Amino acid sequence: MKTKLLYLILLMFGISQAQIELVPNPCDINSGTITFKYGEFADYSIFDPMSDPNLYLYTGLQTDADPMTWDYHDDFANLSTMIPLTFDSGLGYYVATFNPATRTYLEEPILNTTTIPNGTEVFDWYFLITNADQSRQSADLRGSDYGFGSAILSVETFTITKNITVGNGTITFKSPAQYSIVVYDVLGKKVIDDTLNIATQTTHDFQLQSTGVYLVKINSDNFSRTVKMVKY
């Protein structure tokens, strides 16, 4: 009898988790772009979309020992700071893609707009689902219930020992290799996605149109790093 009861509990837990899926799973603040799926199995009991094709994720990060506070969070009064959660008619469910490490947030307690500092330990990612006029919203939800784990944000600046240096909107490659380059602006929008085949020392100018801080994710056969780059 106990075995059957445990099975039923696990089954119900699995069904509740199926409403929302994070990919990759497990993931953390250093996982890069995350895909959020909602209603993949036609279960919308967490939040009824009422046939609205455009929902939003209001998100926050817990970076201290208090799980009741979102130390970095979106601006609930500004819909543009939230993550669009859009119904994909081809897939048949709602999808959002985002990188929690490269987005800008309001930082408690003074509510300044900022990115997450390098070395910040992110214990959990919190979110809720809302509609465009914010007249309805789900309960507060925890990323750790869907595979999001604790990790320290690692945003490193390359030195000559890595054979790469970062300049004003440029990166100088001093070692031959194939590099996969993805550049995000401070809002977390992907502005460049490219592959570079470097044969000799080369300075690559991204020709960014806007000044500001960018995050550049660099992958090669030997390493994977994210660096800050300033365009001025």
C-alpha positions as CSV (number, residue, x, y, z in Angstrom):
1,M,0.0,0.0,0.0
2,K,2.8,2.4,0.9
3,T,4.6,1.6,-2.4
4,K,1.4,2.4,-4.4
5,L,1.0,5.6,-2.5
6,L,4.6,6.7,-3.2
7,Y,4.2,5.8,-6.8
8,L,1.0,8.0,-7.0
9,I,2.9,10.9,-5.3
10,L,5.8,10.6,-7.7
11,L,3.4,10.4,-10.7
12,M,1.5,13.5,-9.7
13,F,4.9,15.3,-9.1
14,G,6.0,14.3,-12.5
15,I,2.8,15.6,-14.1
16,S,3.1,18.9,-12.3
17,Q,6.7,19.3,-13.6
18,A,5.6,18.5,-17.1
19,Q,3.7,21.8,-17.4
20,I,7.1,23.7,-17.5
21,E,10.4,22.5,-18.9
22,L,13.8,24.2,-18.9
23,V,16.3,23.2,-21.5
24,P,19.1,22.4,-20.8
25,N,18.2,20.5,-17.6
26,P,20.0,20.8,-15.3
27,C,21.0,24.4,-15.9
28,D,22.4,27.4,-13.9
29,I,23.5,31.0,-14.3
30,N,26.4,29.9,-16.6
31,S,24.4,27.7,-19.0
32,G,24.0,30.4,-21.6
33,T,20.7,30.6,-23.5
34,I,17.9,28.7,-21.8
35,T,14.7,27.6,-23.5
36,F,11.5,27.8,-21.4
37,K,8.6,25.6,-22.5
38,Y,5.1,25.9,-21.1
39,G,2.1,23.7,-21.9
40,E,4.0,21.2,-23.9
41,F,1.5,18.5,-22.8
42,A,-1.5,20.8,-23.0
43,D,-1.5,21.3,-19.2
44,Y,-2.1,25.0,-18.4
45,S,-3.2,24.6,-14.7
46,I,-0.3,26.8,-13.4
47,F,-1.7,29.7,-15.5
48,D,-4.6,29.7,-17.9
49,P,-3.6,31.6,-21.0
50,M,-7.2,32.0,-22.1
51,S,-6.1,31.7,-25.7
52,D,-3.7,34.7,-25.4
53,P,-0.8,34.0,-27.7
54,N,1.5,36.5,-26.0
55,L,2.4,36.0,-22.3
56,Y,5.4,37.2,-20.3
57,L,7.8,35.9,-17.7
58,Y,8.5,38.2,-14.8
59,T,11.8,36.9,-13.4
60,G,14.2,37.4,-10.5
61,L,17.4,36.0,-9.0
62,Q,18.1,35.0,-5.4
63,T,21.8,35.9,-4.6
64,D,21.8,35.8,-0.8
65,A,20.7,33.4,1.9
66,D,17.1,34.6,2.0
67,P,15.0,32.6,-0.4
68,M,12.1,35.0,0.1
69,T,13.8,37.9,-1.7
70,W,14.5,38.4,-5.4
71,D,17.8,40.4,-5.2
72,Y,17.8,41.1,-9.0
73,H,14.5,41.2,-10.8
74,D,12.6,42.7,-13.7
75,D,10.7,45.9,-13.5
76,F,7.0,44.9,-13.0
77,A,6.0,48.3,-14.1
78,N,7.8,48.0,-17.4
79,L,6.7,45.1,-19.7
80,S,9.7,45.6,-22.0
81,T,12.0,44.3,-19.2
82,M,10.2,41.0,-19.0
83,I,10.8,37.9,-21.2
84,P,8.2,37.3,-24.0
85,L,6.5,33.9,-23.7
86,T,4.9,33.3,-27.1
87,F,2.7,30.5,-28.4
88,D,4.4,28.6,-31.2
89,S,1.6,27.2,-33.4
90,G,4.1,24.8,-35.0
91,L,5.1,23.2,-31.7
92,G,1.8,23.6,-30.0
93,Y,3.0,25.3,-26.8
94,Y,4.5,28.5,-25.4
95,V,8.2,29.1,-25.7
96,A,10.7,31.7,-24.4
97,T,14.5,31.9,-24.9
98,F,16.7,34.0,-22.7
99,N,20.1,34.1,-21.0
100,P,19.7,35.0,-17.3
101,A,23.4,36.0,-17.0
102,T,23.3,38.7,-19.7
103,R,20.1,40.4,-18.9
104,T,19.7,43.7,-17.0
105,Y,17.8,43.8,-13.7
106,L,16.7,46.1,-11.0
107,E,19.0,45.5,-8.0
108,E,17.6,45.6,-4.5
109,P,17.4,47.7,-2.4
110,I,18.0,50.9,-4.4
111,L,16.5,49.6,-7.6
112,N,19.3,50.7,-9.9
113,T,19.4,49.1,-13.3
114,T,22.4,46.8,-13.7
115,T,23.8,43.5,-15.0
116,I,24.9,40.8,-12.5
117,P,28.5,41.3,-11.3
118,N,31.1,38.7,-12.0
119,G,31.5,36.3,-9.1
120,T,27.9,36.6,-7.9
121,E,26.5,33.4,-6.5
122,V,23.0,32.8,-7.9
123,F,21.2,30.4,-5.6
124,D,17.9,30.2,-7.6
125,W,16.0,31.7,-10.5
126,Y,12.4,32.8,-9.7
127,F,9.6,33.6,-12.1
128,L,5.9,34.0,-12.6
129,I,3.7,34.0,-15.8
130,T,1.6,37.1,-16.5
131,N,-0.4,38.5,-19.4
132,A,0.3,41.8,-21.2
133,D,-1.9,44.0,-19.1
134,Q,-0.8,42.2,-15.9
135,S,-4.4,41.7,-14.8
136,R,-3.7,38.0,-14.1
137,Q,-0.6,36.2,-13.0
138,S,0.5,32.8,-11.7
139,A,1.9,32.1,-8.3
140,D,5.6,32.7,-7.7
141,L,7.6,29.8,-9.0
142,R,11.1,28.5,-8.4
143,G,13.6,27.5,-11.1
144,S,15.1,24.9,-8.8
145,D,11.8,23.0,-9.1
146,Y,12.6,22.6,-12.8
147,G,16.3,21.9,-12.8
148,F,17.9,25.3,-12.2
149,G,20.9,24.9,-9.8
150,S,23.1,27.2,-7.7
151,A,26.3,28.5,-9.3
152,I,28.7,31.4,-9.2
153,L,28.5,33.7,-12.3
154,S,31.8,33.3,-14.2
155,V,32.5,36.3,-16.5
156,E,36.2,36.4,-17.2
157,T,38.4,38.8,-19.0
158,F,40.9,37.0,-21.3
159,T,44.6,37.7,-20.8
160,I,47.5,37.0,-23.0
161,T,47.8,33.6,-21.4
162,K,44.5,32.7,-23.1
163,N,45.9,34.0,-26.4
164,I,43.0,36.5,-26.7
165,T,42.7,40.2,-25.7
166,V,39.6,42.4,-25.7
167,G,39.5,45.9,-27.0
168,N,37.1,48.7,-28.0
169,G,34.5,46.5,-29.7
170,T,37.2,44.2,-30.9
171,I,38.9,40.9,-30.0
172,T,42.4,40.0,-30.9
173,F,43.0,36.3,-31.5
174,K,46.7,35.3,-31.1
175,S,46.3,31.6,-31.6
176,P,44.9,29.7,-34.7
177,A,41.6,28.0,-34.0
178,Q,38.0,27.9,-35.0
179,Y,36.0,30.2,-32.6
180,S,32.3,30.3,-32.2
181,I,31.3,33.8,-31.1
182,V,28.0,35.0,-29.7
183,V,27.5,38.6,-28.7
184,Y,24.7,39.9,-26.4
185,D,23.8,43.5,-25.6
186,V,23.0,44.5,-22.0
187,L,19.3,43.6,-22.5
188,G,20.3,40.1,-23.3
189,K,19.5,40.4,-27.0
190,K,21.7,38.4,-29.3
191,V,23.3,40.8,-31.8
192,I,26.0,38.6,-33.4
193,D,26.3,34.8,-33.9
194,D,29.3,33.9,-36.0
195,T,32.1,31.4,-36.5
196,L,35.6,32.6,-37.1
197,N,38.4,30.5,-38.6
198,I,41.6,32.2,-37.4
199,A,44.8,31.2,-39.1
200,T,47.2,33.9,-37.9
201,Q,47.0,36.7,-35.3
202,T,43.9,38.7,-36.2
203,T,42.0,41.6,-34.7
204,H,38.3,41.2,-35.4
205,D,36.1,44.3,-35.3
206,F,32.5,43.5,-34.5
207,Q,31.4,46.9,-36.0
208,L,28.8,47.4,-33.3
209,Q,26.6,50.3,-34.0
210,S,25.8,51.3,-30.4
211,T,28.2,52.2,-27.6
212,G,27.9,50.3,-24.3
213,V,28.8,47.1,-22.6
214,Y,28.4,43.7,-24.4
215,L,28.9,40.1,-23.2
216,V,30.8,37.9,-25.7
217,K,30.5,34.1,-25.4
218,I,33.6,32.4,-27.0
219,N,33.9,28.7,-27.7
220,S,36.7,26.8,-29.2
221,D,38.0,23.2,-28.9
222,N,40.1,24.2,-25.9
223,F,37.8,26.5,-23.8
224,S,34.5,28.2,-23.3
225,R,34.4,31.6,-21.7
226,T,32.2,34.7,-21.5
227,V,33.9,38.1,-21.5
228,K,32.7,41.7,-21.1
229,M,33.5,44.0,-24.0
230,V,33.0,47.7,-24.1
231,K,32.2,49.7,-27.2
232,Y,32.9,53.4,-26.8
